[in-house]
Amino acid sequence: MKTQKKWDNLATDTAERMAAASQFIGNGKRVEPKDIVGLLEAVIRPGDRVNIEGNNQKQADFLAECLLKVDKSKIHDLHMVQSAVPLAAHLDLFEQGIAKKLDFAFGGPQAGRVAKFIKEGKLELGAIHTYLELFARYFLDLTPKVSLICAFEADREGNLYTGFNTEDTPVIVEATKFRQGIVIAQVNKIVDKLPRVDIPAGWVDAVVESPRPFFVEPLFTRDPALVTNNQILLGMLCLKGIYAEYGVQRINHGIGFLTSAIELMLPTYGEELGLKGKVCTHMILNPHPTMIPAIEEGWVDTIHCFGGELGMEKYVAARPDVFFVGPDGTLRSNRAYAQTAGHYALDMFIGGTLQIDPYGNSSTATANRVAGFGGAPNMGCDPKGRRHVTQSWLKCGQELPSMPEQIGTMPRGKRLVVQGIETFGEGRDPAFVEELDAWQLAKNAGLDLPPVMIYGDDVTHIVTEEGIAYLSRCKDMETRMAAIRAVAGFTPVGINAKPEETRRLRDAKIVMTPEDLGVDRDRATRDMLAAKNIRDLVTWSGGLYEPPARFRNW
């Protein structure tokens, strides 16, 4: 006789946990702050897979701190799955033995501590993911059993309003709730009526009004006053040698001062080059304050955002033709949708890195700093599933003398993937190295593969103060390595460059120096910037931009 199989084990388990938690949950799913530790001890079991909403920016910080206070004899060896680990509390969980294993995408301020914990055996690393890759695994083999999320407001029934910083919340909640998991939300305020419902009450099990507003990091704010002449030079090279050359309209700018410099030069040097309406018209981008001058001058048609940016709330609300703004007048960001657009809809990704090897592989994961990758590998790759054509994508593909993966004579386009970097980076360490530190990190963490951010075969251009290496024009690996050496400066890689070899590459326009491009180094000064400090950005915005206190340099 066939044995009767039970098909609701997950739901039964959740019901048992919620029954134990019921003593802490009042009307409208409300929990008092003093009862959160007890609630967590009721719903979490040793070895559970747990998500603490740790985005690039907004943090479920109160819930993270409460998790640190649980009885370690009751809760331990948790498997944490979360986008980012930027708070000290995220790593304290491992130091105290409450958590054991981590799968994540971005380390941020805790990057050095992550590397240290891996070396000391305090943290078992699953993998360093891209955001989109991690989100995908939430729906497959890394589904959280319990997720601790945050939102701006909840109503009396438990509906949530995520407001200006939606970020990762929808993808976390859906993966958790529709796999019979438990969702607990901290909110800044419980109100009678929400501006809009972003997460329905049926997907939320408990809500706590936090004693203080959740922390939001202005991660993408760059003070124009800190942009250097060298970064301006690199920006000029990019604008003339890449943006203008390919007419790239659909772009993502990574974090950093180089891309901020480019944004601030669109109304100046970009205007001089006649690029308005030809480049940067559609962007996947957080609401960078340094984009304000270009937006005001009519450069940008559309920006969809991964998250928000502190101080940009009023400005974004006043520019609904550019940003995705809801009927309530507030930005609707969404990291999963923005990453999907970044993976398939872009023609170019430009960002920086910590290290590049002789083959063009780059990584932000070093032996002493595990910064993670965020979305760079998805946006900084050539997605094989793409089928729509744009002229810049097609032009870059046509430059390739040969395409190893090409079958027969079938033509393909190629995304521009630009790594812009000064030859000596943070701490004056050489950016070009013979071997990525990622190899040592792989040994330290017991990984099967070194964690590479962008593989060399995806990189089409490298820009340094020495010039641009057009890797998309290289016919073979030997030429490619020579082009990288030619722009690597006085680094362990660059010192092997041969003058006669570099001259041949320049003649073939595979390497182009500032002089080759007609970029005057003497003009690379702060006079090129449309805004020279934060106050200038406020002025450009008509007073709508309200920078966080730490950026008010006047």
Salt bridges, closest charged atoms under 4 A:
ASP8 OD1 - LYS6 NZ 2.61
ASP13 OD2 - ARG17 NE 3.00
ASP13 OD2 - LYS145 NZ 3.12
ASP35 OD1 - LYS34 NZ 3.40
GLU41 OE1 - LYS74 NZ 3.68
ASP48 OD2 - ARG17 NH1 2.50
GLU53 OE2 - LYS58 NZ 3.70
ASP61 OD2 - ARG212 NH2 3.74
GLU65 OE2 - ARG212 NH2 2.73
ASP77 OD2 - HIS76 ND1 3.06
ASP92 OD1 - ARG113 NH2 2.51
GLU95 OE1 - ARG113 NH2 3.14
GLU95 OE2 - LYS122 NZ 3.09
ASP103 OD2 - HIS79 NE2 2.62
ASP103 OD1 - HIS129 NE2 3.67
ASP103 OD1 - ARG137 NH1 3.89
GLU120 OE2 - LYS116 NZ 2.78
GLU120 OE1 - LYS122 NZ 3.29
ASP141 OD2 - ARG137 NH2 2.78
GLU167 OE1 - ARG335 NH2 2.29
ASP168 OD1 - ARG335 NE 2.73
ASP192 OD1 - ARG156 NE 2.90
ASP198 OD1 - ARG196 NE 2.76
ASP198 OD1 - ARG332 NH1 2.79
ASP205 OD2 - LYS177 NZ 2.76
GLU217 OE2 - ARG550 NH2 3.18
GLU245 OE2 - LYS395 NZ 3.53
GLU245 OE2 - ARG473 NH2 3.33
GLU263 OE2 - HIS253 ND1 2.83
GLU263 OE2 - HIS288 ND1 3.07
GLU272 OE1 - ARG523 NH2 2.84
GLU296 OE2 - ARG319 NE 2.89
ASP301 OD2 - HIS282 NE2 3.44
ASP328 OD1 - ARG196 NH1 2.84
ASP347 OD2 - ARG250 NH1 3.41
ASP347 OD1 - ARG386 NH2 3.13
ASP382 OD2 - LYS384 NZ 3.67
GLU399 OE2 - ARG473 NE 3.01
GLU405 OE2 - LYS384 NZ 3.29
GLU426 OE1 - ARG369 NH1 2.72
GLU501 OE1 - ARG485 NH2 3.09
ASP507 OD1 - ARG503 NH1 3.49
GLU515 OE2 - ARG521 NE 2.80
ASP516 OD1 - ARG506 NH2 2.87
GLU546 OE2 - LYS314 NZ 2.94
